[in-house]
Amino acid sequence: MLHRSSALAMFLLSSLNLLGNGGRREFRAGVVFGFGNGFGNGNGGIVRTVITTTIATRTKTTKGRATALVGTSIFGSTAEAEASSSPSSPSSPSATDNAPASSSTTTSSSTSTSSSSSSSSYDYSKLKMEDVVSLCKRRGIVFPSSEIYNGYAGFFDYGPLGTELKRNVKDAFWTEFVRAREDVVGIDSSIIHNPSTWKSSGHLDGFSDPMVDCRETKLRYRADQLYTSPAILLDNDRGGNDKDDGDGGGGGGILLGYVTVMEGNDVDMIKSAETQAKKLLKESSGRDDVKDARSGRDARFKPFEFVDLTQVTEDIMRRVPSPGSGKPTLTMPRDFNLMFSTNVGAMQDATSLAYLRPETAQGIFINYKNVLGSSRLKLPFGIAQIGKAFRNEITPRNFIFRSREFEQMEIEYFIPPGDEEVWGPYHRDWIRDSRSFLEGVGLRSELLGYDVHSGDGLAHYARACTDITFKFPFGTQELMGIAARGDFDLRSHTEGSGKVLDYFDEDTKEKFTPHVIEPSLGVDRLVLALICSAYAEDEINGEKRNYLSFHPRIAPVKVAVLPLVKNKEPLVDAARALFGKLQRRWNVMYDQTGAIGRRYRRADEIGVPYCITVDFDTIEKDGAVTVRDRDTTEQVRIPLDEVVPYLSKMIDGY
């Protein structure tokens, strides 16, 4: 393995070299140092910097956009659990994870009494979306919507645990950015606005994604999520015969045709492309130039050079196979508006046409004057909102990452007008605070990165935009965006409504239209990121354990109360009394069925951070209970009257 300082130096040098290669981004086999991708307004950007033999390159539509993984680890991560051991308790068979610690091994309420031998072995790079989806359904986190009717693409239902997890995420955001600040207030606007709202905001004319159709299968795809590359056979004897048929295949080999892959992680894209290239080779085996190039040896292909379909010419598109038919049956890209339409009132004509909001931001802007007049706020100040949004995605994919109904958490932070010297510090502060929040709710720092938009990667109205990215199993994608939007929105709604949306500065006696910094985060994306980040495996006393290492702040169930046995009334009564007390503070569970070790595992799998075992010592000797930590499996003995203060400090931080 490379030394960390050497690897970091290579990463920085490689990143600098990438900026001057004409927009083409290479990704290679070997140790991946960093990668990022951003979505938003239909644009994306990818920078992949790695080492060893080149396998493929990918070119994205956005120009002048680079990814910086500032402050992130360049190595793969492994979930770690601290392991320690202590002598067995004399009053129990063994002080392991399968038996609670006894009071005879403790001297104070904060003294560790026992922990099992826990050996972390989980490699995050091996996590598959199939594992995440299976866990979510099995444990009641997320279900496919309308499943008894075979589901409905792009829609999902949250189960009992998912509902609690989602609520905790929203509460954490609201506490962090609204209740804990004096300069931010909240609103809850309607889902359907006056249709003129969307005309003024530009959504009616420009809120679209590029789409291609398969003429044979009638399937539709987002053009910027489909990649194609020429499949070029290298000449084994001469290293390429420099043949080029003028269709974009380039020199250095024999053009067999084109391959098409869906956007994903490098490994999956390359694997799919290689499979298609081998099929093209088999179909071309009768060609004389192919026979000469192979010369009885194994075929070698030129590294794939992927470009998304928005960059493909009509001539090349005639040769690009559709993922559905395997034949060149795709149309040229065209715009597809993403807004859901509906009708309001008894009539269904042009006068009743309305739209489900595609974002929550416009509800804030059209309420700017109301909030300003009723709350006596002074610049700088923010208005926050959490709510549903709807987008008719062409190809919803990657589970709840990209769906047609989702929730957003957004803040519009209004600041004085000015150049970068004015808005720059506010923008940087919100980037810092947003990153801090994401890490504070439990996302692992090494899975986070930054994607800085520039040039054509920016929306036409934006001064700057930085995405905080997350390394999902399907690749690194945008998680949270922080944009400097200028005064575009308030100015547009002033023009569209005829109502002046300005601000009067009592100190300078000036009127002006404020500028805006917008932090925007999807609830569903954050939930998915939290599940992926928390997914862990380790080994306890030789037994494999799967668990979710949720931060106690957002864990759907905070505590599991476990009576050691279920057939001793005094013990059960004590456990039920404690359970009822804890219910008033947190979402807790009561489990009395099965061996104690098995109950621990059930709680671990759904991410319960603390298990409390009520045993015979509780009612006969010390009036204390055993509190077990999920991640370390460490056990401490806590007096009953100290349980709530102890848990409050561990869960809520105070």
SULHUMO-V497447 format. One record per residue. N is the residue number from 1. RES is the residue in one letter. SS is DSSP state (alpha for helix, beta for strand, coil for the rest). PSI is psi in radians with two decimals (none if undefined). Layout:
N/RES/SS/PSI + N/RES/SS/PSI
This chain:
1/M/coil/2.53 + 2/L/coil/2.57 + 3/H/coil/2.52 + 4/R/alpha/-0.79 + 5/S/alpha/-0.67 + 6/S/alpha/-0.74 + 7/A/alpha/-0.70 + 8/L/alpha/-0.72 + 9/A/alpha/-0.78 + 10/M/alpha/-0.67 + 11/F/alpha/-0.81 + 12/L/alpha/-0.74 + 13/L/alpha/-0.75 + 14/S/alpha/-0.69 + 15/S/alpha/-0.71 + 16/L/alpha/-0.71 + 17/N/alpha/-0.60 + 18/L/alpha/-0.51 + 19/L/coil/-0.27 + 20/G/coil/0.45 + 21/N/coil/0.46 + 22/G/coil/0.39 + 23/G/coil/-0.11 + 24/R/beta/2.30 + 25/R/beta/2.11 + 26/E/beta/2.51 + 27/F/beta/2.40 + 28/R/beta/2.86 + 29/A/coil/2.63 + 30/G/coil/-2.58 + 31/V/coil/2.09 + 32/V/beta/2.13 + 33/F/beta/-0.51 + 34/G/beta/2.51 + 35/F/beta/2.64 + 36/G/beta/2.71 + 37/N/beta/2.47 + 38/G/coil/2.45 + 39/F/coil/3.02 + 40/G/coil/2.21 + 41/N/coil/0.44 + 42/G/coil/0.01 + 43/N/coil/2.74 + 44/G/coil/2.85 + 45/G/coil/2.49 + 46/I/beta/2.31 + 47/V/beta/2.12 + 48/R/beta/2.15 + 49/T/beta/2.05 + 50/V/beta/-3.04 + 51/I/coil/3.04 + 52/T/coil/-2.70 + 53/T/coil/2.31 + 54/T/beta/2.28 + 55/I/beta/-0.68 + 56/A/beta/2.83 + 57/T/beta/2.72 + 58/R/beta/2.33 + 59/T/beta/2.29 + 60/K/coil/2.83 + 61/T/coil/-0.60 + 62/T/coil/2.33 + 63/K/coil/2.71 + 64/G/coil/0.51 + 65/R/coil/2.15 + 66/A/beta/2.71 + 67/T/beta/2.24 + 68/A/beta/2.12 + 69/L/coil/1.10 + 70/V/coil/2.26 + 71/G/coil/0.24 + 72/T/coil/2.76 + 73/S/coil/2.51 + 74/I/coil/0.10 + 75/F/coil/2.71 + 76/G/coil/2.67 + 77/S/coil/2.70 + 78/T/coil/2.26 + 79/A/coil/2.29 + 80/E/coil/2.48 + 81/A/coil/2.25 + 82/E/coil/2.45 + 83/A/coil/2.36 + 84/S/coil/2.94 + 85/S/coil/2.72 + 86/S/coil/2.80 + 87/P/coil/2.62 + 88/S/coil/2.56 + 89/S/coil/2.36 + 90/P/coil/-0.33 + 91/S/coil/0.15 + 92/S/coil/2.76 + 93/P/coil/-0.77 + 94/S/coil/2.50 + 95/A/coil/1.09 + 96/T/coil/-3.07 + 97/D/coil/-0.26 + 98/N/coil/-0.01 + 99/A/coil/2.28 + 100/P/coil/2.66 + 101/A/coil/2.61 + 102/S/coil/2.78 + 103/S/alpha/-0.35 + 104/S/alpha/-0.17 + 105/T/alpha/0.13 + 106/T/coil/2.65 + 107/T/coil/-0.27 + 108/S/coil/2.94 + 109/S/coil/-0.34 + 110/S/coil/0.13 + 111/T/coil/2.30 + 112/S/beta/2.31 + 113/T/beta/-0.47 + 114/S/beta/2.62 + 115/S/coil/2.53 + 116/S/coil/2.89 + 117/S/coil/1.85 + 118/S/beta/2.16 + 119/S/beta/1.96 + 120/S/beta/2.36 + 121/S/coil/0.17 + 122/Y/coil/2.34 + 123/D/coil/1.97 + 124/Y/alpha/-0.55 + 125/S/alpha/-0.28 + 126/K/alpha/-0.09 + 127/L/coil/2.25 + 128/K/coil/2.61 + 129/M/alpha/-0.52 + 130/E/alpha/-0.66 + 131/D/alpha/-0.74 + 132/V/alpha/-0.81 + 133/V/alpha/-0.75 + 134/S/alpha/-0.79 + 135/L/alpha/-0.75 + 136/C/alpha/-0.70 + 137/K/alpha/-0.72 + 138/R/alpha/-0.61 + 139/R/coil/0.25 + 140/G/coil/0.65 + 141/I/coil/-0.96 + 142/V/beta/2.36 + 143/F/beta/2.67 + 144/P/beta/2.40 + 145/S/coil/2.49 + 146/S/coil/0.70 + 147/E/alpha/-0.58 + 148/I/alpha/-0.27 + 149/Y/alpha/0.51 + 150/N/coil/0.38 + 151/G/coil/3.08 + 152/Y/coil/1.98 + 153/A/coil/2.29 + 154/G/coil/0.09 + 155/F/coil/2.46 + 156/F/beta/2.67 + 157/D/beta/2.46 + 158/Y/beta/2.28 + 159/G/coil/-2.96 + 160/P/alpha/-0.83 + 161/L/alpha/-0.68 + 162/G/alpha/-0.65 + 163/T/alpha/-0.76 + 164/E/alpha/-0.74 + 165/L/alpha/-0.80 + 166/K/alpha/-0.74 + 167/R/alpha/-0.72 + 168/N/alpha/-0.66 + 169/V/alpha/-0.81 + 170/K/alpha/-0.69 + 171/D/alpha/-0.69 + 172/A/alpha/-0.75 + 173/F/alpha/-0.81 + 174/W/alpha/-0.70 + 175/T/alpha/-0.75 + 176/E/alpha/-0.79 + 177/F/alpha/-0.16 + 178/V/alpha/-1.10 + 179/R/alpha/-0.57 + 180/A/coil/0.05 + 181/R/coil/2.59 + 182/E/coil/-0.17 + 183/D/coil/0.21 + 184/V/beta/2.33 + 185/V/beta/2.93 + 186/G/beta/2.74 + 187/I/coil/2.98 + 188/D/coil/1.67 + 189/S/coil/2.89 + 190/S/coil/2.73 + 191/I/coil/-0.59 + 192/I/beta/2.13 + 193/H/coil/2.95 + 194/N/coil/2.27 + 195/P/coil/-0.43 + 196/S/alpha/-0.41 + 197/T/alpha/-0.78 + 198/W/alpha/-0.41 + 199/K/alpha/-0.81 + 200/S/alpha/-0.68 + 201/S/alpha/-0.27 + 202/G/coil/-0.02 + 203/H/alpha/-0.61 + 204/L/alpha/-0.61 + 205/D/alpha/-0.48 + 206/G/alpha/0.10 + 207/F/coil/1.49 + 208/S/beta/2.86 + 209/D/beta/2.63 + 210/P/beta/2.34 + 211/M/beta/2.51 + 212/V/beta/2.61 + 213/D/beta/2.58 + 214/C/beta/2.04 + 215/R/coil/-0.47 + 216/E/coil/-0.85 + 217/T/coil/-0.22 + 218/K/coil/0.24 + 219/L/coil/2.65 + 220/R/beta/2.57 + 221/Y/beta/2.62 + 222/R/beta/2.18 + 223/A/alpha/-0.53 + 224/D/alpha/0.08 + 225/Q/alpha/0.08 + 226/L/beta/2.28 + 227/Y/beta/2.51 + 228/T/beta/2.71 + 229/S/beta/2.53 + 230/P/beta/2.46 + 231/A/beta/1.91 + 232/I/beta/2.14 + 233/L/beta/2.21 + 234/L/coil/2.55 + 235/D/coil/2.06 + 236/N/coil/-0.51 + 237/D/coil/-0.65 + 238/R/coil/0.09 + 239/G/coil/0.44 + 240/G/coil/2.34 + 241/N/coil/0.21 + 242/D/coil/0.48 + 243/K/coil/2.48 + 244/D/coil/2.14 + 245/D/coil/0.14 + 246/G/coil/0.09 + 247/D/coil/0.37 + 248/G/coil/0.07 + 249/G/coil/-0.44 + 250/G/coil/2.97 + 251/G/coil/3.13 + 252/G/coil/0.31 + 253/G/coil/-2.99 + 254/I/beta/2.12 + 255/L/beta/2.03 + 256/L/beta/-0.47 + 257/G/beta/-2.74 + 258/Y/beta/2.63 + 259/V/beta/2.69 + 260/T/beta/2.28 + 261/V/beta/2.64 + 262/M/beta/2.60 + 263/E/coil/2.38 + 264/G/coil/-2.80 + 265/N/coil/2.86 + 266/D/alpha/-0.79 + 267/V/alpha/-0.83 + 268/D/alpha/-0.70 + 269/M/alpha/-0.78 + 270/I/alpha/-0.71 + 271/K/alpha/-0.79 + 272/S/alpha/-0.73 + 273/A/alpha/-0.71 + 274/E/alpha/-0.70 + 275/T/alpha/-0.79 + 276/Q/alpha/-0.65 + 277/A/alpha/-0.68 + 278/K/alpha/-0.63 + 279/K/alpha/-0.73 + 280/L/alpha/-0.67 + 281/L/alpha/-0.74 + 282/K/alpha/-0.72 + 283/E/alpha/-0.40 + 284/S/coil/0.17 + 285/S/coil/-0.37 + 286/G/coil/-0.18 + 287/R/coil/2.38 + 288/D/alpha/-0.72 + 289/D/alpha/-0.54 + 290/V/alpha/-0.73 + 291/K/alpha/-0.76 + 292/D/alpha/-0.68 + 293/A/alpha/-0.66 + 294/R/alpha/-0.68 + 295/S/coil/0.67 + 296/G/coil/0.10 + 297/R/coil/3.00 + 298/D/coil/2.54 + 299/A/coil/2.48 + 300/R/coil/2.30 + 301/F/beta/2.57 + 302/K/coil/2.50 + 303/P/coil/2.38 + 304/F/beta/2.44 + 305/E/beta/1.57 + 306/F/beta/2.37 + 307/V/beta/2.55 + 308/D/beta/2.85 + 309/L/alpha/-0.16 + 310/T/alpha/-0.23 + 311/Q/alpha/0.05 + 312/V/coil/2.41 + 313/T/coil/2.88 + 314/E/alpha/-0.65 + 315/D/alpha/-0.76 + 316/I/alpha/-0.64 + 317/M/alpha/-0.50 + 318/R/coil/-0.23 + 319/R/coil/-0.06 + 320/V/coil/2.16 + 321/P/coil/2.54 + 322/S/coil/2.45 + 323/P/coil/-0.44 + 324/G/coil/-0.78 + 325/S/coil/-0.35 + 326/G/coil/0.13 + 327/K/coil/2.83 + 328/P/coil/1.30 + 329/T/coil/0.39 + 330/L/beta/2.51 + 331/T/coil/2.94 + 332/M/coil/2.66 + 333/P/coil/2.54 + 334/R/beta/2.80 + 335/D/beta/2.51 + 336/F/beta/2.04 + 337/N/beta/2.37 + 338/L/coil/-0.04 + 339/M/coil/2.41 + 340/F/coil/2.29 + 341/S/beta/2.72 + 342/T/beta/3.12 + 343/N/beta/2.44 + 344/V/coil/2.20 + 345/G/coil/-3.10 + 346/A/coil/-0.51 + 347/M/coil/2.58 + 348/Q/coil/1.42 + 349/D/coil/-2.95 + 350/A/alpha/-0.50 + 351/T/alpha/-0.32 + 352/S/alpha/0.04 + 353/L/beta/2.29 + 354/A/beta/3.09 + 355/Y/beta/2.52 + 356/L/beta/2.35 + 357/R/coil/2.33 + 358/P/coil/-0.14 + 359/E/coil/2.80 + 360/T/coil/-0.22 + 361/A/alpha/-0.73 + 362/Q/alpha/-0.51 + 363/G/alpha/-0.50 + 364/I/alpha/-0.80 + 365/F/alpha/-0.71 + 366/I/coil/-0.18 + 367/N/coil/0.14 + 368/Y/alpha/-0.86 + 369/K/alpha/-0.70 + 370/N/alpha/-0.81 + 371/V/alpha/-0.76 + 372/L/alpha/-0.72 + 373/G/alpha/-0.39 + 374/S/alpha/-0.24 + 375/S/alpha/-0.07 + 376/R/coil/0.68 + 377/L/coil/2.64 + 378/K/coil/2.56 + 379/L/coil/2.51 + 380/P/coil/2.53 + 381/F/beta/2.84 + 382/G/beta/2.70 + 383/I/beta/2.19 + 384/A/beta/2.68 + 385/Q/beta/2.45 + 386/I/beta/2.22 + 387/G/beta/3.00 + 388/K/beta/2.56 + 389/A/beta/2.77 + 390/F/beta/2.27 + 391/R/coil/2.26 + 392/N/coil/1.23 + 393/E/coil/2.42 + 394/I/coil/-0.84 + 395/T/coil/1.46 + 396/P/coil/2.39 + 397/R/beta/3.01 + 398/N/coil/0.84 + 399/F/alpha/-2.29 + 400/I/alpha/0.09 + 401/F/alpha/-0.79 + 402/R/beta/1.75 + 403/S/coil/3.05 + 404/R/coil/-0.33 + 405/E/beta/2.19 + 406/F/beta/3.02 + 407/E/beta/2.47 + 408/Q/beta/2.62 + 409/M/beta/1.94 + 410/E/beta/2.64 + 411/I/beta/2.30 + 412/E/beta/1.95 + 413/Y/beta/1.95 + 414/F/beta/2.30 + 415/I/beta/2.88 + 416/P/coil/2.65 + 417/P/coil/2.78 + 418/G/coil/-3.14 + 419/D/coil/-2.87 + 420/E/alpha/-0.45 + 421/E/alpha/-0.44 + 422/V/alpha/-0.97 + 423/W/alpha/-0.39 + 424/G/alpha/-0.88 + 425/P/alpha/-0.67 + 426/Y/alpha/-0.75 + 427/H/alpha/-0.81 + 428/R/alpha/-0.66 + 429/D/alpha/-0.73 + 430/W/alpha/-0.56 + 431/I/alpha/-0.81 + 432/R/alpha/-0.83 + 433/D/alpha/-0.61 + 434/S/alpha/-0.77 + 435/R/alpha/-0.73 + 436/S/alpha/-0.71 + 437/F/alpha/-0.80 + 438/L/alpha/-0.71 + 439/E/alpha/-0.57 + 440/G/alpha/-0.48 + 441/V/coil/0.04 + 442/G/coil/0.05 + 443/L/coil/2.38 + 444/R/coil/2.29 + 445/S/alpha/-0.64 + 446/E/alpha/-0.21 + 447/L/alpha/-0.06 + 448/L/beta/2.64 + 449/G/beta/-3.03 + 450/Y/beta/2.50 + 451/D/beta/1.89 + 452/V/beta/2.06 + 453/H/coil/2.55 + 454/S/coil/2.84 + 455/G/alpha/-2.28 + 456/D/alpha/-0.19 + 457/G/alpha/-0.19 + 458/L/coil/2.55 + 459/A/coil/2.70 + 460/H/coil/-0.45 + 461/Y/coil/-0.18 + 462/A/coil/2.46 + 463/R/coil/-0.60 + 464/A/beta/2.75 + 465/C/beta/2.28 + 466/T/beta/2.21 + 467/D/beta/2.40 + 468/I/beta/2.11 + 469/T/beta/2.82 + 470/F/beta/2.49 + 471/K/beta/1.58 + 472/F/beta/2.89 + 473/P/coil/-0.46 + 474/F/coil/0.17 + 475/G/beta/2.97 + 476/T/beta/2.20 + 477/Q/beta/2.86 + 478/E/beta/2.34 + 479/L/beta/-0.85 + 480/M/beta/2.34 + 481/G/beta/2.45 + 482/I/beta/1.90 + 483/A/beta/2.48 + 484/A/beta/1.81 + 485/R/beta/-0.02 + 486/G/beta/-2.59 + 487/D/coil/0.32 + 488/F/alpha/-0.82 + 489/D/alpha/-0.89 + 490/L/alpha/-0.67 + 491/R/alpha/-0.71 + 492/S/alpha/-0.73 + 493/H/alpha/-0.47 + 494/T/alpha/-0.78 + 495/E/alpha/-0.69 + 496/G/alpha/-0.59 + 497/S/alpha/-0.36 + 498/G/coil/0.02 + 499/K/coil/2.28 + 500/V/coil/2.07 + 501/L/coil/1.27 + 502/D/coil/-3.01 + 503/Y/beta/2.37 + 504/F/beta/2.08 + 505/D/beta/1.95 + 506/E/coil/-0.42 + 507/D/coil/-0.79 + 508/T/coil/-0.16 + 509/K/coil/0.60 + 510/E/beta/2.60 + 511/K/beta/2.41 + 512/F/beta/2.88 + 513/T/coil/2.08 + 514/P/coil/2.71 + 515/H/beta/2.97 + 516/V/beta/2.40 + 517/I/beta/2.25 + 518/E/beta/1.82 + 519/P/beta/2.25 + 520/S/beta/2.30 + 521/L/beta/2.32 + 522/G/beta/2.24 + 523/V/alpha/-0.81 + 524/D/alpha/-0.69 + 525/R/alpha/-0.71 + 526/L/alpha/-0.68 + 527/V/alpha/-0.80 + 528/L/alpha/-0.75 + 529/A/alpha/-0.69 + 530/L/alpha/-0.70 + 531/I/alpha/-0.78 + 532/C/alpha/-0.77 + 533/S/alpha/-0.58 + 534/A/alpha/-0.25 + 535/Y/beta/2.18 + 536/A/beta/2.72 + 537/E/beta/2.53 + 538/D/beta/-2.98 + 539/E/beta/2.22 + 540/I/beta/2.05 + 541/N/coil/0.71 + 542/G/coil/0.00 + 543/E/beta/2.28 + 544/K/beta/2.40 + 545/R/beta/2.26 + 546/N/beta/2.32 + 547/Y/beta/2.89 + 548/L/beta/2.03 + 549/S/coil/0.96 + 550/F/coil/2.53 + 551/H/coil/2.39 + 552/P/coil/-0.49 + 553/R/coil/-0.58 + 554/I/coil/-0.02 + 555/A/coil/2.34 + 556/P/coil/-0.61 + 557/V/coil/2.17 + 558/K/coil/-0.69 + 559/V/beta/2.47 + 560/A/beta/2.20 + 561/V/beta/2.17 + 562/L/beta/1.90 + 563/P/beta/2.43 + 564/L/coil/-0.70 + 565/V/coil/2.79 + 566/K/coil/0.00 + 567/N/coil/0.27 + 568/K/coil/1.89 + 569/E/alpha/-0.82 + 570/P/alpha/-0.68 + 571/L/alpha/-0.77 + 572/V/alpha/-0.70 + 573/D/alpha/-0.73 + 574/A/alpha/-0.71 + 575/A/alpha/-0.75 + 576/R/alpha/-0.65 + 577/A/alpha/-0.76 + 578/L/alpha/-0.74 + 579/F/alpha/-0.81 + 580/G/alpha/-0.63 + 581/K/alpha/-0.75 + 582/L/alpha/-0.51 + 583/Q/alpha/-0.49 + 584/R/coil/-0.30 + 585/R/coil/-0.71 + 586/W/coil/2.97 + 587/N/coil/1.97 + 588/V/beta/2.86 + 589/M/beta/2.71 + 590/Y/beta/2.20 + 591/D/coil/2.08 + 592/Q/coil/0.12 + 593/T/coil/2.26 + 594/G/coil/2.99 + 595/A/coil/2.68 + 596/I/alpha/-0.65 + 597/G/alpha/-0.70 + 598/R/alpha/-0.65 + 599/R/alpha/-0.64 + 600/Y/alpha/-0.78 + 601/R/alpha/-0.70 + 602/R/alpha/-0.73 + 603/A/alpha/-0.68 + 604/D/alpha/-0.73 + 605/E/alpha/-0.50 + 606/I/coil/0.13 + 607/G/coil/0.39 + 608/V/coil/2.07 + 609/P/coil/-0.47 + 610/Y/beta/2.32 + 611/C/beta/2.33 + 612/I/beta/2.09 + 613/T/beta/2.18 + 614/V/beta/2.03 + 615/D/coil/-3.01 + 616/F/alpha/-0.57 + 617/D/alpha/-0.52 + 618/T/alpha/-0.74 + 619/I/alpha/-0.24 + 620/E/alpha/-0.45 + 621/K/coil/-1.33 + 622/D/coil/-0.14 + 623/G/coil/0.52 + 624/A/beta/2.86 + 625/V/beta/2.82 + 626/T/beta/2.16 + 627/V/beta/2.12 + 628/R/beta/2.29 + 629/D/beta/2.29 + 630/R/coil/-0.81 + 631/D/coil/-0.72 + 632/T/coil/-0.26 + 633/T/coil/0.24 + 634/E/coil/2.51 + 635/Q/beta/2.39 + 636/V/beta/2.69 + 637/R/beta/2.13 + 638/I/beta/2.24 + 639/P/beta/2.57 + 640/L/alpha/-0.69 + 641/D/alpha/-0.09 + 642/E/alpha/0.00 + 643/V/alpha/-0.85 + 644/V/alpha/-0.85 + 645/P/alpha/-0.69 + 646/Y/alpha/-0.85 + 647/L/alpha/-0.64 + 648/S/alpha/-0.73 + 649/K/alpha/-0.71 + 650/M/alpha/-0.60 + 651/I/alpha/-0.89 + 652/D/alpha/-0.24 + 653/G/coil/0.12 + 654/Y/coil/none
